[in-house]
Amino acid sequence: MTGVFSGQMVENIVESDAWTMKDPPKSLEELEINLLLQGVYDHCGYDFRNYAPASVRRRLLKCVQEEGAATVTGLLDRALHQPGCLERLIDALTCTVTEMFRDPEVFLFFRTDILPRLPSDSFLNFWCAGCAGGEEVYSLAILLKEEGRLERSRIYATDLNQREILKAREGVFPIGKMKEYSHNYFQAGGTRSLSDYFVAKHDLVLFDRGFTDHLVWAQHNLATDSSFKEFHVIFCRNVMIYFNRTLSNRVHRLLYDSLIQDGHLVLGRREAIHSSPYAAHYDQGHERLKVFRKVR
């Protein structure tokens, strides 16, 4: 999802709200991490200050090692003075692992239950928030095309990471992934062959450029940016698992404000709505698949 974050294979971790930027640091390491996150935010506007501390610490310490820095402070110094290091740091802090038709049951439920409920005589707007490499975006476009709804639809694909957005817009993916993606596609109710939607060349595939007119790609920061449109369906999957409660609540408000009445919100398997301030405003569309309908 990037998460911001995209999206997204989600790591099997338990995130903690042990500390945030507003808490006094409990150790020198936490002080260094706080200073790095604040420095990145002040320098380029990327806001990771309310990301789940356990995930941030793990990713930063890995960066320290890979960049050959002695400390987190040393990593900050390099990131501020070496553009290449800053790009690698941003990539590390934004989760960009995902796949086409990930969790096929979710897409099957969307195809058979959600989409038929959407008004057939209206132009439909969809938002893939934290779209990472764009695999979810093309999955949704293919599904809409097969159900005859793409011509009167627009998919807004956003992510914090501008480099990921530029790559996703190209619609180019490794050919080695197509076997796995094809399996997901059929499990999600695909009616053709996935290869009908791309052209293979060497070790890459290029997805049908006919999708381009229905896709809008943009950088958007869930941590700081506001709502920009009303949507019939929002996919924000495996993004908020990397946020602390403060940021998660902020994003839930953004998603709620961005949905039309009776619009649907699709979260990731390990994400919850019951603890958010907006839980009472949704009906459970499908509890296990984390699909919710805005009712008030």
NUFIMAR-206156 format. One record per residue (C-alpha): residue number from 1; residue in three letters; x, y negated, z. Coordinates in Angstrom, 1 decimal. Example, Ala and Ser with C-alpha at 12.3 -4.5 7.8 and 13.67 -1.06 7.14 Angstrom:
BEGIN
+-----+------+--------+--------+--------+
: seq : type :     c1 :     c2 :     c3 :
+-----+------+--------+--------+--------+
:   1 :  Ala :   12.3 :    4.5 :    7.8 :
:   2 :  Ser :   13.7 :    1.1 :    7.1 :
+-----+------+--------+--------+--------+
This chain:
BEGIN
+-----+------+--------+--------+--------+
: seq : type :     c1 :     c2 :     c3 :
+-----+------+--------+--------+--------+
:   1 :  Met :    0.0 :    0.0 :    0.0 :
:   2 :  Thr :    3.3 :   -3.0 :    1.3 :
:   3 :  Gly :    3.0 :   -3.2 :    1.6 :
:   4 :  Val :    3.1 :   -5.6 :    1.8 :
:   5 :  Phe :    4.1 :   -2.6 :    1.9 :
:   6 :  Ser :    3.1 :   -0.9 :    0.2 :
:   7 :  Gly :    2.0 :    1.3 :    0.1 :
:   8 :  Gln :    3.9 :    4.2 :    0.2 :
:   9 :  Met :    5.2 :    8.9 :    1.2 :
:  10 :  Val :    4.2 :    7.5 :    4.7 :
:  11 :  Glu :    6.8 :    8.4 :    7.3 :
:  12 :  Asn :    5.7 :   10.6 :   10.1 :
:  13 :  Ile :    6.4 :    8.0 :   12.8 :
:  14 :  Val :    4.6 :    6.6 :   15.8 :
:  15 :  Glu :    4.9 :    2.8 :   15.8 :
:  16 :  Ser :    5.0 :    0.8 :   19.1 :
:  17 :  Asp :    4.1 :   -2.7 :   20.0 :
:  18 :  Ala :    7.0 :   -2.7 :   22.5 :
:  19 :  Trp :    8.0 :   -6.3 :   21.6 :
:  20 :  Thr :    7.1 :   -9.1 :   19.3 :
:  21 :  Met :    8.8 :  -12.4 :   18.4 :
:  22 :  Lys :    6.9 :  -14.1 :   21.3 :
:  23 :  Asp :    8.2 :  -11.7 :   23.9 :
:  24 :  Pro :   11.4 :  -12.3 :   25.7 :
:  25 :  Pro :   14.0 :   -9.9 :   24.3 :
:  26 :  Lys :   14.8 :   -6.9 :   26.5 :
:  27 :  Ser :   18.3 :   -6.3 :   25.1 :
:  28 :  Leu :   21.0 :   -7.9 :   23.0 :
:  29 :  Glu :   20.0 :   -5.8 :   20.1 :
:  30 :  Glu :   16.4 :   -7.1 :   20.3 :
:  31 :  Leu :   17.7 :  -10.6 :   20.5 :
:  32 :  Glu :   19.7 :  -10.0 :   17.3 :
:  33 :  Ile :   16.7 :   -8.5 :   15.6 :
:  34 :  Asn :   14.5 :  -11.4 :   16.6 :
:  35 :  Leu :   17.0 :  -13.9 :   15.2 :
:  36 :  Leu :   17.4 :  -11.9 :   12.0 :
:  37 :  Leu :   13.6 :  -11.8 :   11.4 :
:  38 :  Gln :   13.3 :  -15.5 :   12.1 :
:  39 :  Gly :   16.2 :  -16.3 :    9.9 :
:  40 :  Val :   14.8 :  -14.3 :    7.0 :
:  41 :  Tyr :   11.4 :  -16.1 :    7.5 :
:  42 :  Asp :   13.0 :  -19.6 :    7.6 :
:  43 :  His :   15.3 :  -18.8 :    4.6 :
:  44 :  Cys :   12.9 :  -17.3 :    2.1 :
:  45 :  Gly :    9.4 :  -17.1 :    3.7 :
:  46 :  Tyr :    9.2 :  -13.3 :    4.1 :
:  47 :  Asp :    7.6 :  -12.7 :    7.4 :
:  48 :  Phe :    8.4 :   -9.5 :    9.2 :
:  49 :  Arg :    8.2 :  -10.9 :   12.7 :
:  50 :  Asn :    5.0 :   -8.9 :   13.6 :
:  51 :  Tyr :    6.0 :   -5.7 :   12.0 :
:  52 :  Ala :    6.0 :   -2.6 :   14.3 :
:  53 :  Pro :    9.3 :   -2.9 :   16.2 :
:  54 :  Ala :   10.2 :    0.8 :   16.0 :
:  55 :  Ser :   10.0 :    0.7 :   12.2 :
:  56 :  Val :   11.8 :   -2.6 :   11.9 :
:  57 :  Arg :   14.7 :   -1.5 :   14.2 :
:  58 :  Arg :   15.1 :    1.8 :   12.3 :
:  59 :  Arg :   15.2 :    0.1 :    8.9 :
:  60 :  Leu :   17.6 :   -2.6 :   10.1 :
:  61 :  Leu :   20.1 :   -0.3 :   11.7 :
:  62 :  Lys :   20.1 :    1.7 :    8.5 :
:  63 :  Cys :   20.8 :   -1.5 :    6.6 :
:  64 :  Val :   23.6 :   -2.4 :    9.0 :
:  65 :  Gln :   25.3 :    0.9 :    8.2 :
:  66 :  Glu :   24.7 :    0.8 :    4.4 :
:  67 :  Glu :   26.0 :   -2.8 :    4.1 :
:  68 :  Gly :   29.0 :   -2.1 :    6.2 :
:  69 :  Ala :   28.1 :   -4.7 :    8.8 :
:  70 :  Ala :   29.2 :   -4.3 :   12.4 :
:  71 :  Thr :   26.0 :   -5.7 :   14.0 :
:  72 :  Val :   22.5 :   -6.9 :   13.1 :
:  73 :  Thr :   23.9 :  -10.4 :   13.4 :
:  74 :  Gly :   26.6 :   -9.5 :   10.8 :
:  75 :  Leu :   23.8 :   -8.2 :    8.5 :
:  76 :  Leu :   22.0 :  -11.6 :    8.9 :
:  77 :  Asp :   25.1 :  -13.4 :    7.9 :
:  78 :  Arg :   25.5 :  -11.3 :    4.8 :
:  79 :  Ala :   21.9 :  -11.6 :    3.8 :
:  80 :  Leu :   21.9 :  -15.4 :    4.1 :
:  81 :  His :   25.1 :  -15.8 :    2.0 :
:  82 :  Gln :   24.8 :  -12.9 :   -0.4 :
:  83 :  Pro :   21.6 :  -12.8 :   -2.6 :
:  84 :  Gly :   22.2 :   -9.1 :   -3.4 :
:  85 :  Cys :   22.3 :   -8.2 :    0.3 :
:  86 :  Leu :   19.1 :  -10.2 :    0.9 :
:  87 :  Glu :   17.3 :   -8.3 :   -1.9 :
:  88 :  Arg :   18.3 :   -5.0 :   -0.5 :
:  89 :  Leu :   17.2 :   -6.0 :    3.0 :
:  90 :  Ile :   13.8 :   -7.1 :    1.7 :
:  91 :  Asp :   13.5 :   -3.8 :   -0.1 :
:  92 :  Ala :   14.3 :   -1.9 :    3.1 :
:  93 :  Leu :   11.8 :   -3.8 :    5.2 :
:  94 :  Thr :    9.0 :   -3.4 :    2.6 :
:  95 :  Cys :    7.9 :    0.2 :    2.2 :
:  96 :  Thr :    7.6 :    0.9 :   -1.5 :
:  97 :  Val :    7.0 :    4.6 :   -1.6 :
:  98 :  Thr :    3.7 :    5.7 :   -3.2 :
:  99 :  Glu :    2.3 :    8.0 :   -5.9 :
: 100 :  Met :   -0.5 :    8.1 :   -8.4 :
: 101 :  Phe :   -3.9 :    9.4 :   -7.1 :
: 102 :  Arg :   -2.3 :    9.7 :   -3.7 :
: 103 :  Asp :   -4.7 :   11.6 :   -1.4 :
: 104 :  Pro :   -6.9 :   12.8 :   -4.4 :
: 105 :  Glu :   -9.9 :   13.2 :   -2.1 :
: 106 :  Val :  -10.0 :    9.5 :   -1.6 :
: 107 :  Phe :  -10.1 :    8.8 :   -5.4 :
: 108 :  Leu :  -12.7 :   11.6 :   -5.9 :
: 109 :  Phe :  -14.9 :   10.1 :   -3.2 :
: 110 :  Phe :  -14.5 :    6.7 :   -4.9 :
: 111 :  Arg :  -15.5 :    8.2 :   -8.3 :
: 112 :  Thr :  -18.5 :   10.1 :   -7.1 :
: 113 :  Asp :  -19.8 :    8.1 :   -4.2 :
: 114 :  Ile :  -18.6 :    4.5 :   -4.1 :
: 115 :  Leu :  -18.5 :    3.5 :   -7.8 :
: 116 :  Pro :  -22.1 :    4.7 :   -8.5 :
: 117 :  Arg :  -23.2 :    2.3 :   -5.7 :
: 118 :  Leu :  -21.6 :   -0.7 :   -7.3 :
: 119 :  Pro :  -23.9 :   -2.9 :   -9.4 :
: 120 :  Ser :  -23.7 :   -1.7 :  -13.0 :
: 121 :  Asp :  -24.8 :   -5.1 :  -14.4 :
: 122 :  Ser :  -22.1 :   -7.1 :  -12.5 :
: 123 :  Phe :  -18.5 :   -7.9 :  -13.2 :
: 124 :  Leu :  -16.5 :   -6.0 :  -10.6 :
: 125 :  Asn :  -13.4 :   -7.2 :   -8.7 :
: 126 :  Phe :  -11.0 :   -4.8 :   -7.0 :
: 127 :  Trp :   -8.0 :   -5.6 :   -4.8 :
: 128 :  Cys :   -5.0 :   -3.2 :   -4.3 :
: 129 :  Ala :   -3.2 :   -5.0 :   -1.4 :
: 130 :  Gly :    0.3 :   -3.9 :   -0.8 :
: 131 :  Cys :    0.5 :   -2.2 :   -4.2 :
: 132 :  Ala :    4.2 :   -1.4 :   -4.2 :
: 133 :  Gly :    5.3 :    0.1 :   -7.5 :
: 134 :  Gly :    1.7 :    0.0 :   -8.9 :
: 135 :  Glu :    0.9 :    3.7 :   -9.0 :
: 136 :  Glu :   -2.4 :    3.1 :   -7.2 :
: 137 :  Val :   -3.3 :    0.3 :   -9.5 :
: 138 :  Tyr :   -2.9 :    2.4 :  -12.7 :
: 139 :  Ser :   -4.7 :    5.3 :  -10.9 :
: 140 :  Leu :   -7.7 :    3.0 :  -10.3 :
: 141 :  Ala :   -7.6 :    1.7 :  -13.9 :
: 142 :  Ile :   -7.7 :    5.2 :  -15.3 :
: 143 :  Leu :  -10.6 :    6.2 :  -13.1 :
: 144 :  Leu :  -12.6 :    3.1 :  -14.0 :
: 145 :  Lys :  -11.9 :    3.7 :  -17.7 :
: 146 :  Glu :  -13.2 :    7.3 :  -17.5 :
: 147 :  Glu :  -16.3 :    6.1 :  -15.7 :
: 148 :  Gly :  -17.0 :    3.4 :  -18.3 :
: 149 :  Arg :  -16.5 :    0.6 :  -15.8 :
: 150 :  Leu :  -13.1 :   -0.8 :  -16.7 :
: 151 :  Glu :  -14.3 :   -3.3 :  -19.4 :
: 152 :  Arg :  -16.3 :   -5.2 :  -16.8 :
: 153 :  Ser :  -13.7 :   -5.0 :  -14.1 :
: 154 :  Arg :  -10.6 :   -6.7 :  -12.9 :
: 155 :  Ile :   -8.0 :   -5.2 :  -10.6 :
: 156 :  Tyr :   -5.9 :   -7.6 :   -8.5 :
: 157 :  Ala :   -2.6 :   -6.0 :   -7.6 :
: 158 :  Thr :   -0.5 :   -7.8 :   -4.9 :
: 159 :  Asp :    2.5 :   -7.1 :   -2.8 :
: 160 :  Leu :    5.0 :   -9.1 :   -0.7 :
: 161 :  Asn :    7.9 :   -7.8 :   -2.7 :
: 162 :  Gln :    8.2 :   -9.9 :   -5.9 :
: 163 :  Arg :   10.7 :   -7.5 :   -7.5 :
: 164 :  Glu :    8.2 :   -4.6 :   -7.0 :
: 165 :  Ile :    5.5 :   -6.6 :   -8.7 :
: 166 :  Leu :    7.6 :   -7.3 :  -11.7 :
: 167 :  Lys :    8.5 :   -3.7 :  -12.1 :
: 168 :  Ala :    4.9 :   -2.5 :  -11.5 :
: 169 :  Arg :    3.6 :   -4.9 :  -14.2 :
: 170 :  Glu :    5.8 :   -3.0 :  -16.8 :
: 171 :  Gly :    3.9 :    0.2 :  -16.2 :
: 172 :  Val :    7.0 :    2.3 :  -16.5 :
: 173 :  Phe :    7.5 :    5.4 :  -14.3 :
: 174 :  Pro :    9.9 :    8.4 :  -14.2 :
: 175 :  Ile :    8.7 :   11.3 :  -16.4 :
: 176 :  Gly :    9.7 :   13.7 :  -13.7 :
: 177 :  Lys :    6.8 :   12.4 :  -11.5 :
: 178 :  Met :    4.1 :   13.2 :  -14.1 :
: 179 :  Lys :    3.6 :   16.9 :  -13.1 :
: 180 :  Glu :    2.9 :   15.9 :   -9.5 :
: 181 :  Tyr :    0.7 :   13.0 :  -10.6 :
: 182 :  Ser :   -1.2 :   15.2 :  -13.1 :
: 183 :  His :   -2.0 :   17.6 :  -10.3 :
: 184 :  Asn :   -3.3 :   14.7 :   -8.2 :
: 185 :  Tyr :   -5.3 :   13.3 :  -11.1 :
: 186 :  Phe :   -7.2 :   16.6 :  -11.7 :
: 187 :  Gln :   -7.8 :   16.9 :   -8.0 :
: 188 :  Ala :   -9.3 :   13.4 :   -8.1 :
: 189 :  Gly :  -11.8 :   14.5 :  -10.7 :
: 190 :  Gly :   -9.8 :   13.5 :  -13.8 :
: 191 :  Thr :  -11.7 :   14.4 :  -17.0 :
: 192 :  Arg :   -8.9 :   14.2 :  -19.6 :
: 193 :  Ser :   -5.1 :   14.8 :  -19.5 :
: 194 :  Leu :   -3.0 :   12.2 :  -17.7 :
: 195 :  Ser :   -0.7 :   12.2 :  -20.7 :
: 196 :  Asp :   -3.5 :   10.6 :  -22.7 :
: 197 :  Tyr :   -2.7 :    7.4 :  -20.9 :
: 198 :  Phe :    1.0 :    7.1 :  -21.4 :
: 199 :  Val :    3.8 :    7.4 :  -24.0 :
: 200 :  Ala :    6.9 :    9.4 :  -23.1 :
: 201 :  Lys :   10.3 :    8.3 :  -24.1 :
: 202 :  His :   13.4 :   10.1 :  -22.8 :
: 203 :  Asp :   13.1 :   10.3 :  -19.0 :
: 204 :  Leu :   10.4 :    7.5 :  -18.7 :
: 205 :  Val :    6.8 :    7.0 :  -19.5 :
: 206 :  Leu :    5.0 :    3.8 :  -20.5 :
: 207 :  Phe :    1.4 :    3.5 :  -19.5 :
: 208 :  Asp :   -1.3 :    2.3 :  -22.0 :
: 209 :  Arg :   -0.9 :   -1.4 :  -22.5 :
: 210 :  Gly :   -4.6 :   -1.6 :  -23.0 :
: 211 :  Phe :   -4.9 :   -1.7 :  -19.2 :
: 212 :  Thr :   -3.0 :   -5.0 :  -19.1 :
: 213 :  Asp :   -6.1 :   -7.2 :  -19.8 :
: 214 :  His :   -7.8 :   -5.8 :  -16.7 :
: 215 :  Leu :   -4.9 :   -6.2 :  -14.3 :
: 216 :  Val :   -3.7 :   -9.3 :  -12.4 :
: 217 :  Trp :   -0.3 :   -9.0 :  -10.7 :
: 218 :  Ala :    0.7 :  -11.5 :   -8.0 :
: 219 :  Gln :    2.9 :  -11.9 :   -5.0 :
: 220 :  His :    0.8 :  -12.1 :   -1.8 :
: 221 :  Asn :    1.9 :  -12.0 :    1.8 :
: 222 :  Leu :   -0.7 :  -10.4 :    4.1 :
: 223 :  Ala :    1.1 :  -11.8 :    7.1 :
: 224 :  Thr :    0.8 :  -15.5 :    6.0 :
: 225 :  Asp :   -1.4 :  -15.9 :    2.9 :
: 226 :  Ser :   -5.1 :  -16.4 :    2.9 :
: 227 :  Ser :   -8.1 :  -14.9 :    1.0 :
: 228 :  Phe :   -8.2 :  -15.8 :   -2.6 :
: 229 :  Lys :  -11.3 :  -14.1 :   -4.0 :
: 230 :  Glu :  -14.3 :  -12.0 :   -3.1 :
: 231 :  Phe :  -14.0 :   -8.3 :   -3.9 :
: 232 :  His :  -16.3 :   -5.3 :   -4.3 :
: 233 :  Val :  -13.7 :   -2.9 :   -3.1 :
: 234 :  Ile :  -10.3 :   -3.4 :   -1.4 :
: 235 :  Phe :   -7.7 :   -0.7 :   -1.2 :
: 236 :  Cys :   -5.2 :   -1.5 :    1.6 :
: 237 :  Arg :   -3.7 :    1.9 :    2.3 :
: 238 :  Asn :   -0.7 :    2.8 :    4.4 :
: 239 :  Val :    0.2 :   -0.8 :    4.9 :
: 240 :  Met :   -0.9 :   -1.7 :    8.4 :
: 241 :  Ile :    0.8 :    1.3 :    9.9 :
: 242 :  Tyr :    3.9 :   -0.9 :    9.8 :
: 243 :  Phe :    2.3 :   -3.8 :   11.7 :
: 244 :  Asn :    1.9 :   -4.5 :   15.3 :
: 245 :  Arg :   -1.6 :   -5.2 :   16.7 :
: 246 :  Thr :   -1.4 :   -8.9 :   16.3 :
: 247 :  Leu :   -0.6 :   -8.7 :   12.6 :
: 248 :  Ser :   -3.1 :   -5.8 :   12.1 :
: 249 :  Asn :   -5.9 :   -8.0 :   13.5 :
: 250 :  Arg :   -4.9 :  -10.9 :   11.3 :
: 251 :  Val :   -5.0 :   -8.7 :    8.2 :
: 252 :  His :   -8.3 :   -7.1 :    9.2 :
: 253 :  Arg :   -9.8 :  -10.7 :    9.3 :
: 254 :  Leu :   -8.3 :  -11.4 :    5.9 :
: 255 :  Leu :   -9.8 :   -8.2 :    4.4 :
: 256 :  Tyr :  -13.2 :   -8.8 :    6.0 :
: 257 :  Asp :  -13.3 :  -12.4 :    4.6 :
: 258 :  Ser :  -12.3 :  -11.1 :    1.2 :
: 259 :  Leu :  -15.1 :   -8.5 :    0.9 :
: 260 :  Ile :  -18.6 :   -9.2 :   -0.5 :
: 261 :  Gln :  -21.5 :   -8.1 :    1.6 :
: 262 :  Asp :  -21.8 :   -4.3 :    1.2 :
: 263 :  Gly :  -18.3 :   -4.2 :   -0.2 :
: 264 :  His :  -16.0 :   -1.2 :    0.6 :
: 265 :  Leu :  -12.7 :   -1.2 :    2.4 :
: 266 :  Val :  -10.4 :    1.8 :    1.9 :
: 267 :  Leu :   -7.6 :    2.3 :    4.4 :
: 268 :  Gly :   -4.8 :    4.9 :    4.8 :
: 269 :  Arg :   -5.3 :    8.2 :    6.6 :
: 270 :  Arg :   -3.4 :    7.0 :    9.7 :
: 271 :  Glu :   -5.0 :    3.6 :    9.9 :
: 272 :  Ala :   -8.0 :    2.8 :   12.0 :
: 273 :  Ile :  -10.7 :    0.2 :   12.1 :
: 274 :  His :  -12.4 :    1.0 :   15.4 :
: 275 :  Ser :   -9.8 :   -1.0 :   17.4 :
: 276 :  Ser :  -10.0 :   -4.1 :   15.2 :
: 277 :  Pro :  -12.2 :   -7.2 :   16.0 :
: 278 :  Tyr :  -14.3 :   -6.4 :   13.0 :
: 279 :  Ala :  -15.2 :   -2.8 :   13.7 :
: 280 :  Ala :  -18.8 :   -3.6 :   14.4 :
: 281 :  His :  -19.1 :   -5.2 :   11.0 :
: 282 :  Tyr :  -18.7 :   -2.0 :    9.1 :
: 283 :  Asp :  -20.6 :    1.2 :    8.6 :
: 284 :  Gln :  -18.5 :    4.4 :    8.3 :
: 285 :  Gly :  -18.6 :    5.4 :    4.6 :
: 286 :  His :  -16.4 :    8.4 :    5.2 :
: 287 :  Glu :  -14.7 :    8.8 :    8.5 :
: 288 :  Arg :  -12.0 :   11.3 :    7.6 :
: 289 :  Leu :  -11.1 :    9.4 :    4.3 :
: 290 :  Lys :  -11.1 :    6.0 :    6.1 :
: 291 :  Val :  -13.7 :    4.4 :    3.8 :
: 292 :  Phe :  -15.9 :    1.7 :    5.3 :
: 293 :  Arg :  -18.7 :   -0.5 :    4.1 :
: 294 :  Lys :  -19.2 :   -4.1 :    5.2 :
: 295 :  Val :  -22.7 :   -4.5 :    6.5 :
: 296 :  Arg :  -22.6 :   -7.8 :    8.4 :
+-----+------+--------+--------+--------+
